[in-house]
Amino acid sequence: MSTASASHLQNATEQLGLARDHLTVGVADAVNSGVDAARELKAQASEGVETLLDQGKDLLDDATEMMRSRPWATAGVALAAGFLVAKVLGRN
């Protein structure tokens, strides 16, 4: 093999090594970006779930308070709802 061919081969090998290094860094950056995005989405989802849970607890507290302050109205609504459910289920 001539000296020029050996030099070209060495140069090509070095270029391939540099390309491999750049590709490795690019893949690592992409993976890290994906992990960061997943963490951010998880945090946002957790916040959303917490907000929904808080709203549900508030609604339940409001309903409980209304039932305590108006027991007869609550009983009437429950009776009417039971009657409607029985009618709907009885027709099927």
MOPAC internal coordinates of N, CA, C and O (Angstrom, degrees):
PM7 1SCF
backbone

  N    0.0000 0     0.00 0     0.00 0    0    0    0
  C    1.4389 1     0.00 0     0.00 0    1    0    0
  C    1.5231 1   107.15 1     0.00 0    2    1    0
  O    1.2310 1   120.93 1   -42.80 1    3    2    1
  N    1.3046 1   115.83 1   137.20 1    3    2    1
  C    1.4657 1   120.23 1  -177.42 1    5    3    2
  C    1.5213 1   109.68 1   -77.25 1    6    5    3
  O    1.2310 1   121.58 1   -16.56 1    7    6    5
  N    1.3111 1   114.59 1   163.44 1    7    6    5
  C    1.4618 1   121.21 1   179.68 1    9    7    6
  C    1.5227 1   110.82 1   -64.16 1   10    9    7
  O    1.2310 1   120.17 1   142.05 1   11   10    9
  N    1.3350 1   117.28 1   -37.95 1   11   10    9
  C    1.4645 1   121.46 1   179.54 1   13   11   10
  C    1.5268 1   110.62 1   -65.32 1   14   13   11
  O    1.2310 1   120.15 1   138.53 1   15   14   13
  N    1.3277 1   117.31 1   -41.47 1   15   14   13
  C    1.4689 1   121.49 1   178.98 1   17   15   14
  C    1.5133 1   110.52 1   -65.65 1   18   17   15
  O    1.2310 1   120.78 1   138.44 1   19   18   17
  N    1.3144 1   116.11 1   -41.56 1   19   18   17
  C    1.4610 1   120.32 1   179.23 1   21   19   18
  C    1.5274 1   110.17 1   -64.31 1   22   21   19
  O    1.2310 1   120.69 1   140.27 1   23   22   21
  N    1.3238 1   116.28 1   -39.73 1   23   22   21
  C    1.4642 1   121.06 1   178.70 1   25   23   22
  C    1.5220 1   110.86 1   -64.61 1   26   25   23
  O    1.2310 1   120.22 1   136.61 1   27   26   25
  N    1.3386 1   117.19 1   -43.39 1   27   26   25
  C    1.4720 1   121.45 1   178.00 1   29   27   26
  C    1.5309 1   110.74 1   -63.57 1   30   29   27
  O    1.2310 1   121.04 1   139.93 1   31   30   29
  N    1.3159 1   115.61 1   -40.07 1   31   30   29
  C    1.4561 1   120.35 1   179.72 1   33   31   30
  C    1.5259 1   110.45 1   -65.56 1   34   33   31
  O    1.2310 1   120.56 1   137.45 1   35   34   33
  N    1.3131 1   116.53 1   -42.55 1   35   34   33
  C    1.4675 1   121.37 1   177.94 1   37   35   34
  C    1.5226 1   110.36 1   -63.08 1   38   37   35
  O    1.2310 1   120.39 1   136.58 1   39   38   37
  N    1.3342 1   116.86 1   -43.42 1   39   38   37
  C    1.4606 1   121.94 1   179.19 1   41   39   38
  C    1.5304 1   110.49 1   -62.92 1   42   41   39
  O    1.2310 1   120.30 1   136.64 1   43   42   41
  N    1.3238 1   117.03 1   -43.36 1   43   42   41
  C    1.4628 1   121.15 1   179.13 1   45   43   42
  C    1.5222 1   110.68 1   -63.59 1   46   45   43
  O    1.2310 1   120.63 1   140.25 1   47   46   45
  N    1.3239 1   116.40 1   -39.75 1   47   46   45
  C    1.4699 1   120.84 1   178.89 1   49   47   46
  C    1.5265 1   110.50 1   -63.34 1   50   49   47
  O    1.2310 1   120.61 1   137.65 1   51   50   49
  N    1.3300 1   116.43 1   -42.35 1   51   50   49
  C    1.4606 1   120.66 1   178.63 1   53   51   50
  C    1.5313 1   110.91 1   -64.75 1   54   53   51
  O    1.2310 1   120.53 1   137.76 1   55   54   53
  N    1.3223 1   116.59 1   -42.24 1   55   54   53
  C    1.4665 1   120.82 1   179.24 1   57   55   54
  C    1.5353 1   111.03 1   -63.37 1   58   57   55
  O    1.2310 1   120.87 1   139.56 1   59   58   57
  N    1.3219 1   115.95 1   -40.44 1   59   58   57
  C    1.4716 1   119.79 1   177.31 1   61   59   58
  C    1.5274 1   110.84 1   -64.06 1   62   61   59
  O    1.2310 1   120.56 1   141.20 1   63   62   61
  N    1.3119 1   116.54 1   -38.80 1   63   62   61
  C    1.4665 1   120.65 1   177.79 1   65   63   62
  C    1.5190 1   111.08 1   -63.59 1   66   65   63
  O    1.2310 1   120.49 1   136.86 1   67   66   65
  N    1.3375 1   116.66 1   -43.14 1   67   66   65
  C    1.4681 1   120.59 1   177.97 1   69   67   66
  C    1.5316 1   111.22 1   -64.59 1   70   69   67
  O    1.2310 1   120.89 1   138.29 1   71   70   69
  N    1.3319 1   115.90 1   -41.71 1   71   70   69
  C    1.4679 1   119.90 1   178.77 1   73   71   70
  C    1.5240 1   110.32 1   -62.19 1   74   73   71
  O    1.2310 1   120.74 1   138.02 1   75   74   73
  N    1.3479 1   116.19 1   -41.98 1   75   74   73
  C    1.4670 1   120.65 1   178.32 1   77   75   74
  C    1.5262 1   110.29 1   -61.50 1   78   77   75
  O    1.2310 1   120.30 1   136.50 1   79   78   77
  N    1.3332 1   117.04 1   -43.50 1   79   78   77
  C    1.4637 1   120.88 1   179.60 1   81   79   78
  C    1.5239 1   111.35 1   -62.63 1   82   81   79
  O    1.2310 1   120.19 1   136.63 1   83   82   81
  N    1.3245 1   117.24 1   -43.37 1   83   82   81
  C    1.4700 1   121.01 1   178.59 1   85   83   82
  C    1.5284 1   110.80 1   -63.86 1   86   85   83
  O    1.2310 1   120.58 1   138.74 1   87   86   85
  N    1.2958 1   116.49 1   -41.26 1   87   86   85
  C    1.4619 1   121.13 1   179.44 1   89   87   86
  C    1.5288 1   110.31 1   -64.63 1   90   89   87
  O    1.2310 1   120.53 1   137.64 1   91   90   89
  N    1.3157 1   116.58 1   -42.36 1   91   90   89
  C    1.4676 1   120.76 1   178.93 1   93   91   90
  C    1.5226 1   110.86 1   -61.36 1   94   93   91
  O    1.2310 1   120.59 1   135.72 1   95   94   93
  N    1.3208 1   116.47 1   -44.28 1   95   94   93
  C    1.4668 1   120.68 1   178.84 1   97   95   94
  C    1.5353 1   110.03 1   -64.22 1   98   97   95
  O    1.2310 1   120.40 1   137.64 1   99   98   97
  N    1.3279 1   116.85 1   -42.36 1   99   98   97
  C    1.4654 1   120.30 1   179.42 1  101   99   98
  C    1.5180 1   112.33 1   -62.68 1  102  101   99
  O    1.2310 1   120.36 1   137.60 1  103  102  101
  N    1.3116 1   116.91 1   -42.40 1  103  102  101
  C    1.4662 1   120.65 1   178.38 1  105  103  102
  C    1.5271 1   109.97 1   -65.69 1  106  105  103
  O    1.2310 1   119.98 1   136.98 1  107  106  105
  N    1.3066 1   117.65 1   -43.02 1  107  106  105
  C    1.4666 1   120.95 1   179.00 1  109  107  106
  C    1.5226 1   110.85 1   -61.89 1  110  109  107
  O    1.2310 1   120.09 1   138.12 1  111  110  109
  N    1.3291 1   117.42 1   -41.88 1  111  110  109
  C    1.4632 1   120.95 1   177.24 1  113  111  110
  C    1.5193 1   111.41 1   -62.60 1  114  113  111
  O    1.2310 1   120.22 1   138.08 1  115  114  113
  N    1.3292 1   117.19 1   -41.92 1  115  114  113
  C    1.4608 1   121.25 1   179.36 1  117  115  114
  C    1.5248 1   110.89 1   -64.17 1  118  117  115
  O    1.2310 1   120.46 1   136.94 1  119  118  117
  N    1.3130 1   116.72 1   -43.06 1  119  118  117
  C    1.4703 1   120.90 1   178.79 1  121  119  118
  C    1.5262 1   110.06 1   -63.27 1  122  121  119
  O    1.2310 1   120.38 1   134.94 1  123  122  121
  N    1.3255 1   116.88 1   -45.06 1  123  122  121
  C    1.4671 1   120.51 1   179.43 1  125  123  122
  C    1.5211 1   111.13 1   -62.53 1  126  125  123
  O    1.2310 1   120.12 1   140.17 1  127  126  125
  N    1.3171 1   117.38 1   -39.83 1  127  126  125
  C    1.4644 1   120.69 1   177.48 1  129  127  126
  C    1.5232 1   110.82 1   -63.62 1  130  129  127
  O    1.2310 1   120.59 1   138.99 1  131  130  129
  N    1.3217 1   116.48 1   -41.01 1  131  130  129
  C    1.4586 1   120.30 1   177.67 1  133  131  130
  C    1.5172 1   112.24 1   -63.94 1  134  133  131
  O    1.2310 1   120.48 1   138.84 1  135  134  133
  N    1.3077 1   116.69 1   -41.16 1  135  134  133
  C    1.4681 1   121.02 1   178.73 1  137  135  134
  C    1.5247 1   109.78 1   -64.90 1  138  137  135
  O    1.2310 1   120.31 1   136.32 1  139  138  137
  N    1.3298 1   117.00 1   -43.68 1  139  138  137
  C    1.4605 1   120.48 1   178.56 1  141  139  138
  C    1.5286 1   111.32 1   -61.80 1  142  141  139
  O    1.2310 1   120.53 1   137.21 1  143  142  141
  N    1.3205 1   116.59 1   -42.79 1  143  142  141
  C    1.4648 1   120.32 1   178.86 1  145  143  142
  C    1.5216 1   110.91 1   -63.97 1  146  145  143
  O    1.2310 1   120.07 1   139.95 1  147  146  145
  N    1.3234 1   117.48 1   -40.05 1  147  146  145
  C    1.4666 1   121.10 1   178.64 1  149  147  146
  C    1.5261 1   110.94 1   -64.46 1  150  149  147
  O    1.2310 1   120.41 1   139.67 1  151  150  149
  N    1.3176 1   116.82 1   -40.33 1  151  150  149
  C    1.4735 1   120.22 1   177.77 1  153  151  150
  C    1.5248 1   110.97 1   -63.74 1  154  153  151
  O    1.2310 1   120.68 1   138.56 1  155  154  153
  N    1.3193 1   116.30 1   -41.44 1  155  154  153
  C    1.4624 1   119.81 1   179.79 1  157  155  154
  C    1.5281 1   110.72 1   -65.28 1  158  157  155
  O    1.2310 1   120.11 1   137.36 1  159  158  157
  N    1.3207 1   117.40 1   -42.64 1  159  158  157
  C    1.4596 1   120.78 1   177.74 1  161  159  158
  C    1.5249 1   111.42 1   -63.25 1  162  161  159
  O    1.2310 1   120.55 1   140.84 1  163  162  161
  N    1.3159 1   116.55 1   -39.16 1  163  162  161
  C    1.4611 1   120.06 1   178.33 1  165  163  162
  C    1.5235 1   110.40 1   -63.61 1  166  165  163
  O    1.2310 1   120.26 1   137.90 1  167  166  165
  N    1.3265 1   117.12 1   -42.10 1  167  166  165
  C    1.4642 1   120.89 1   178.93 1  169  167  166
  C    1.5285 1   110.54 1   -63.53 1  170  169  167
  O    1.2310 1   120.34 1   136.92 1  171  170  169
  N    1.3219 1   116.96 1   -43.08 1  171  170  169
  C    1.4680 1   120.59 1   178.93 1  173  171  170
  C    1.5233 1   110.71 1   -64.51 1  174  173  171
  O    1.2310 1   120.49 1   138.92 1  175  174  173
  N    1.3217 1   116.67 1   -41.08 1  175  174  173
  C    1.4663 1   120.18 1   179.31 1  177  175  174
  C    1.5272 1   110.35 1   -64.67 1  178  177  175
  O    1.2310 1   120.42 1   139.75 1  179  178  177
  N    1.3209 1   116.80 1   -40.25 1  179  178  177
  C    1.4602 1   120.75 1   178.77 1  181  179  178
  C    1.5266 1   110.87 1   -62.87 1  182  181  179
  O    1.2310 1   120.72 1   138.80 1  183  182  181
  N    1.3253 1   116.23 1   -41.20 1  183  182  181
  C    1.4615 1   120.34 1   177.73 1  185  183  182
  C    1.5284 1   110.70 1   -63.39 1  186  185  183
  O    1.2310 1   120.69 1   138.37 1  187  186  185
  N    1.3302 1   116.29 1   -41.63 1  187  186  185
  C    1.4559 1   120.64 1   179.30 1  189  187  186
  C    1.5137 1   111.69 1   -64.16 1  190  189  187
  O    1.2310 1   120.35 1   138.48 1  191  190  189
  N    1.3200 1   116.94 1   -41.52 1  191  190  189
  C    1.4672 1   120.88 1   178.69 1  193  191  190
  C    1.5201 1   109.76 1   -64.68 1  194  193  191
  O    1.2310 1   120.24 1   136.95 1  195  194  193
  N    1.3190 1   117.14 1   -43.05 1  195  194  193
  C    1.4673 1   120.63 1   178.49 1  197  195  194
  C    1.5228 1   111.04 1   -60.48 1  198  197  195
  O    1.2310 1   120.59 1   137.65 1  199  198  197
  N    1.3278 1   116.48 1   -42.35 1  199  198  197
  C    1.4613 1   120.46 1   179.25 1  201  199  198
  C    1.5196 1   110.53 1   -62.89 1  202  201  199
  O    1.2310 1   120.34 1   135.18 1  203  202  201
  N    1.3318 1   116.95 1   -44.82 1  203  202  201
  C    1.4634 1   120.40 1   178.87 1  205  203  202
  C    1.5228 1   111.72 1   -63.67 1  206  205  203
  O    1.2310 1   120.16 1   139.36 1  207  206  205
  N    1.3203 1   117.30 1   -40.64 1  207  206  205
  C    1.4584 1   120.44 1   178.20 1  209  207  206
  C    1.5261 1   111.17 1   -63.54 1  210  209  207
  O    1.2310 1   120.72 1   137.99 1  211  210  209
  N    1.3241 1   116.22 1   -42.01 1  211  210  209
  C    1.4662 1   120.10 1   177.93 1  213  211  210
  C    1.5204 1   111.24 1   -62.69 1  214  213  211
  O    1.2310 1   120.53 1   137.08 1  215  214  213
  N    1.3324 1   116.60 1   -42.92 1  215  214  213
  C    1.4653 1   120.05 1   178.85 1  217  215  214
  C    1.5245 1   111.01 1   -64.27 1  218  217  215
  O    1.2310 1   120.56 1   139.79 1  219  218  217
  N    1.3375 1   116.54 1   -40.21 1  219  218  217
  C    1.4605 1   120.49 1   177.87 1  221  219  218
  C    1.5186 1   111.66 1   -63.33 1  222  221  219
  O    1.2310 1   120.36 1   137.70 1  223  222  221
  N    1.3223 1   116.92 1   -42.30 1  223  222  221
  C    1.4682 1   120.62 1   178.11 1  225  223  222
  C    1.5196 1   110.66 1   -64.06 1  226  225  223
  O    1.2310 1   120.44 1   138.51 1  227  226  225
  N    1.3308 1   116.76 1   -41.49 1  227  226  225
  C    1.4646 1   120.07 1   178.16 1  229  227  226
  C    1.5250 1   111.18 1   -62.48 1  230  229  227
  O    1.2310 1   120.55 1   137.26 1  231  230  229
  N    1.3327 1   116.56 1   -42.74 1  231  230  229
  C    1.4612 1   120.83 1   179.05 1  233  231  230
  C    1.5248 1   110.78 1   -63.66 1  234  233  231
  O    1.2310 1   120.34 1   137.92 1  235  234  233
  N    1.3125 1   116.95 1   -42.08 1  235  234  233
  C    1.4566 1   121.20 1   178.41 1  237  235  234
  C    1.5252 1   110.77 1   -64.80 1  238  237  235
  O    1.2310 1   120.37 1   138.97 1  239  238  237
  N    1.3158 1   116.89 1   -41.03 1  239  238  237
  C    1.4704 1   120.55 1   177.02 1  241  239  238
  C    1.5235 1   110.99 1   -62.72 1  242  241  239
  O    1.2310 1   120.28 1   137.72 1  243  242  241
  N    1.3304 1   117.07 1   -42.28 1  243  242  241
  C    1.4698 1   120.98 1   178.19 1  245  243  242
  C    1.5258 1   110.96 1   -62.94 1  246  245  243
  O    1.2310 1   120.60 1   136.47 1  247  246  245
  N    1.3365 1   116.45 1   -43.53 1  247  246  245
  C    1.4668 1   119.93 1   179.64 1  249  247  246
  C    1.5258 1   110.54 1   -64.81 1  250  249  247
  O    1.2310 1   120.46 1   138.52 1  251  250  249
  N    1.3192 1   116.73 1   -41.48 1  251  250  249
  C    1.4677 1   120.35 1   178.62 1  253  251  250
  C    1.5159 1   110.56 1   -62.08 1  254  253  251
  O    1.2310 1   120.54 1   137.18 1  255  254  253
  N    1.3063 1   116.58 1   -42.82 1  255  254  253
  C    1.4745 1   120.63 1   179.53 1  257  255  254
  C    1.5259 1   110.68 1   -64.30 1  258  257  255
  O    1.2310 1   120.46 1   139.27 1  259  258  257
  N    1.3304 1   116.73 1   -40.73 1  259  258  257
  C    1.4612 1   119.89 1   179.35 1  261  259  258
  C    1.5362 1   110.31 1   -65.23 1  262  261  259
  O    1.2310 1   120.53 1   139.89 1  263  262  261
  N    1.3356 1   116.60 1   -40.11 1  263  262  261
  C    1.4646 1   119.51 1   179.04 1  265  263  262
  C    1.5199 1   111.25 1   -64.30 1  266  265  263
  O    1.2310 1   120.11 1   143.62 1  267  266  265
  N    1.3060 1   117.39 1   -36.38 1  267  266  265
  C    1.4662 1   120.50 1   179.42 1  269  267  266
  C    1.5219 1   111.52 1   -72.30 1  270  269  267
  O    1.2310 1   120.80 1   143.58 1  271  270  269
  N    1.3299 1   116.08 1   -36.42 1  271  270  269
  C    1.4641 1   118.77 1  -177.42 1  273  271  270
  C    1.5342 1   112.57 1   -80.46 1  274  273  271
  O    1.2310 1   119.71 1   156.70 1  275  274  273
  N    1.3316 1   118.17 1   -23.30 1  275  274  273
  C    1.4689 1   122.07 1  -178.99 1  277  275  274
  C    1.5416 1   110.02 1  -135.90 1  278  277  275
  O    1.2310 1   120.20 1  -108.30 1  279  278  277
  N    1.3033 1   117.22 1    71.70 1  279  278  277
  C    1.4646 1   119.01 1  -176.22 1  281  279  278
  C    1.5267 1   113.33 1   -65.39 1  282  281  279
  O    1.2310 1   119.59 1   143.64 1  283  282  281
  N    1.3360 1   118.39 1   -36.36 1  283  282  281
  C    1.4665 1   120.65 1  -179.34 1  285  283  282
  C    1.5243 1   111.29 1   -68.83 1  286  285  283
  O    1.2310 1   120.34 1   139.77 1  287  286  285
  N    1.3019 1   116.96 1   -40.23 1  287  286  285
  C    1.4678 1   120.07 1   178.10 1  289  287  286
  C    1.5299 1   109.98 1   -65.76 1  290  289  287
  O    1.2310 1   120.90 1   140.38 1  291  290  289
  N    1.3321 1   115.88 1   -39.62 1  291  290  289
  C    1.4593 1   120.13 1   178.39 1  293  291  290
  C    1.5255 1   110.81 1   -62.19 1  294  293  291
  O    1.2310 1   120.66 1   136.29 1  295  294  293
  N    1.3229 1   116.35 1   -43.71 1  295  294  293
  C    1.4691 1   120.31 1   179.01 1  297  295  294
  C    1.5261 1   110.23 1   -63.87 1  298  297  295
  O    1.2310 1   120.08 1   139.72 1  299  298  297
  N    1.3279 1   117.45 1   -40.28 1  299  298  297
  C    1.4637 1   121.23 1   178.89 1  301  299  298
  C    1.5291 1   111.79 1   -63.73 1  302  301  299
  O    1.2310 1   120.51 1   136.47 1  303  302  301
  N    1.3134 1   116.63 1   -43.53 1  303  302  301
  C    1.4642 1   120.72 1   179.03 1  305  303  302
  C    1.5283 1   110.03 1   -64.91 1  306  305  303
  O    1.2310 1   120.20 1   138.16 1  307  306  305
  N    1.3313 1   117.23 1   -41.84 1  307  306  305
  C    1.4662 1   120.72 1   179.16 1  309  307  306
  C    1.5215 1   110.69 1   -64.34 1  310  309  307
  O    1.2310 1   120.32 1   139.74 1  311  310  309
  N    1.3292 1   117.00 1   -40.26 1  311  310  309
  C    1.4627 1   120.84 1   178.49 1  313  311  310
  C    1.5292 1   110.60 1   -64.40 1  314  313  311
  O    1.2310 1   120.17 1   135.03 1  315  314  313
  N    1.3263 1   117.29 1   -44.97 1  315  314  313
  C    1.4679 1   121.15 1   179.60 1  317  315  314
  C    1.5313 1   110.82 1   -64.14 1  318  317  315
  O    1.2310 1   120.40 1   137.96 1  319  318  317
  N    1.3237 1   116.84 1   -42.04 1  319  318  317
  C    1.4651 1   120.08 1   179.44 1  321  319  318
  C    1.5262 1   110.25 1   -64.28 1  322  321  319
  O    1.2310 1   120.01 1   137.59 1  323  322  321
  N    1.3150 1   117.59 1   -42.41 1  323  322  321
  C    1.4617 1   120.98 1   177.78 1  325  323  322
  C    1.5141 1   111.86 1   -62.27 1  326  325  323
  O    1.2310 1   120.58 1   139.59 1  327  326  325
  N    1.3454 1   116.50 1   -40.41 1  327  326  325
  C    1.4634 1   121.23 1   178.45 1  329  327  326
  C    1.5282 1   110.60 1   -62.75 1  330  329  327
  O    1.2310 1   120.40 1   135.25 1  331  330  329
  N    1.3445 1   116.84 1   -44.75 1  331  330  329
  C    1.4640 1   120.54 1   179.89 1  333  331  330
  C    1.5300 1   111.80 1   -65.08 1  334  333  331
  O    1.2310 1   120.13 1   138.85 1  335  334  333
  N    1.3051 1   117.37 1   -41.15 1  335  334  333
  C    1.4589 1   120.64 1   178.90 1  337  335  334
  C    1.5273 1   109.73 1   -64.04 1  338  337  335
  O    1.2310 1   120.36 1   137.91 1  339  338  337
  N    1.3108 1   116.92 1   -42.09 1  339  338  337
  C    1.4711 1   120.82 1   179.48 1  341  339  338
  C    1.5231 1   110.34 1   -63.44 1  342  341  339
  O    1.2310 1   119.90 1   139.48 1  343  342  341
  N    1.3405 1   117.80 1   -40.52 1  343  342  341
  C    1.4632 1   120.97 1   178.71 1  345  343  342
  C    1.5201 1   111.13 1   -64.51 1  346  345  343
  O    1.2310 1   120.68 1   134.89 1  347  346  345
  N    1.3219 1   116.31 1   -45.11 1  347  346  345
  C    1.4721 1   120.06 1  -178.50 1  349  347  346
  C    1.5330 1   110.44 1   -65.27 1  350  349  347
  O    1.2310 1   119.97 1   134.93 1  351  350  349
  N    1.3015 1   117.66 1   -45.07 1  351  350  349
  C    1.4611 1   120.92 1  -179.63 1  353  351  350
  C    1.5245 1   111.87 1   -71.03 1  354  353  351
  O    1.2310 1   120.45 1   150.61 1  355  354  353
  N    1.3114 1   116.75 1   -29.39 1  355  354  353
  C    1.4693 1   120.58 1   179.47 1  357  355  354
  C    1.5043 1   112.45 1   -70.43 1  358  357  355
  O    1.2310 1   118.89 1   153.01 1  359  358  357
  N    1.3053 1   119.71 1   -26.99 1  359  358  357
  C    1.4719 1   123.20 1  -179.08 1  361  359  358
  C    1.5157 1   112.28 1   -78.01 1  362  361  359
  O    1.2310 1   120.04 1   155.37 1  363  362  361
  N    1.3191 1   117.52 1   -24.63 1  363  362  361
  C    1.4667 1   120.43 1  -178.42 1  365  363  362
  C    1.4556 1   107.87 1   -82.91 1  366  365  363
  O    1.2310 1   120.10 1   180.00 1  367  366  365

